Amino acid sequence: MTHLGIRALAVIQTLALLLRTTAAFVGKSGMPPRSTDHPERGDVPGWVMITLMSAVLVAALLALAGPALEGLFNQAMDKVGN
């Protein structure tokens, strides 16, 4: 397996783990568990899921496009240096 393939596999496994964890936290109904503590507590699982999914998306893009971005940066620095 190539180095890029291993990175992509690691990102996919991390994404699957986060999705399972978030699904277990939210519950089977798709809605967060109701709390009787305070009626205006807010939707914590929603913003947690959005934050985790955004972080996983950034990590996946960086893992897949990292070498290409590094090469592009080095090429630009070589042109500026000359």
matplotlib code that plots the C-alpha trace (Angstrom):
import matplotlib.pyplot as plt

x = [0.0, 1.3, 2.0, -1.0, -3.2, -2.3, -3.0, -6.4, -7.2, -6.3, -8.6, -11.5, -11.1, -11.0, -14.1, -16.0, -15.0, -16.3, -19.5, -20.1, -19.3, -21.6, -24.4, -24.2, -24.2, -27.2, -29.3, -31.4, -34.0, -31.6, -32.4, -30.3, -31.5, -34.0, -32.9, -35.2, -32.6, -33.3, -35.7, -33.3, -30.1, -29.4, -28.3, -24.8, -24.6, -25.3, -22.5, -20.2, -20.9, -20.4, -17.0, -15.8, -16.9, -15.2, -12.0, -12.1, -12.7, -9.7, -7.5, -8.7, -8.0, -4.6, -3.7, -4.7, -3.4, -0.5, 2.3, 0.9, 0.6, 4.1, 5.5, 3.6, 5.0, 8.5, 8.2, 6.9, 9.8, 12.3, 10.9, 11.0, 14.5, 15.9]
y = [0.0, 3.5, 6.1, 8.1, 5.0, 4.4, 8.1, 7.9, 4.7, 6.2, 9.2, 7.0, 4.9, 8.0, 9.4, 6.1, 6.1, 9.7, 8.9, 5.9, 7.9, 10.7, 8.4, 6.6, 10.0, 11.4, 8.2, 6.1, 8.7, 11.1, 13.7, 14.5, 12.9, 15.1, 16.5, 17.6, 19.8, 23.0, 23.5, 25.8, 23.8, 23.8, 21.3, 20.3, 17.1, 19.1, 21.5, 18.8, 16.7, 19.7, 20.5, 16.9, 16.5, 19.8, 18.7, 15.3, 17.0, 19.3, 16.3, 14.3, 17.1, 17.7, 14.0, 13.7, 17.0, 17.6, 16.4, 18.3, 21.5, 21.0, 20.7, 23.7, 25.7, 24.6, 25.5, 29.0, 29.5, 28.5, 31.0, 33.8, 33.0, 33.3]
z = [0.0, -0.8, 1.8, 0.5, 0.8, 4.4, 5.2, 3.5, 5.3, 8.7, 7.9, 7.0, 10.1, 12.3, 10.5, 11.1, 14.8, 15.2, 13.5, 15.7, 18.8, 17.8, 16.8, 20.2, 22.0, 20.1, 20.4, 18.1, 17.4, 15.8, 18.4, 21.5, 24.7, 26.5, 29.8, 32.6, 34.2, 32.2, 29.3, 27.4, 27.6, 23.8, 21.2, 22.3, 20.2, 17.0, 17.4, 18.6, 15.5, 13.2, 14.9, 14.6, 11.0, 10.1, 11.8, 10.0, 6.7, 7.1, 8.2, 5.2, 2.7, 4.3, 4.2, 0.5, -0.8, 1.6, -0.7, -3.7, -1.6, -0.2, -3.8, -4.9, -2.0, -2.6, -6.3, -5.5, -3.0, -5.5, -8.0, -5.5, -4.4, -8.0]

ax = plt.figure().add_subplot(projection="3d")
ax.plot(x, y, z, "-o")
ax.set_aspect("equal")
plt.show()
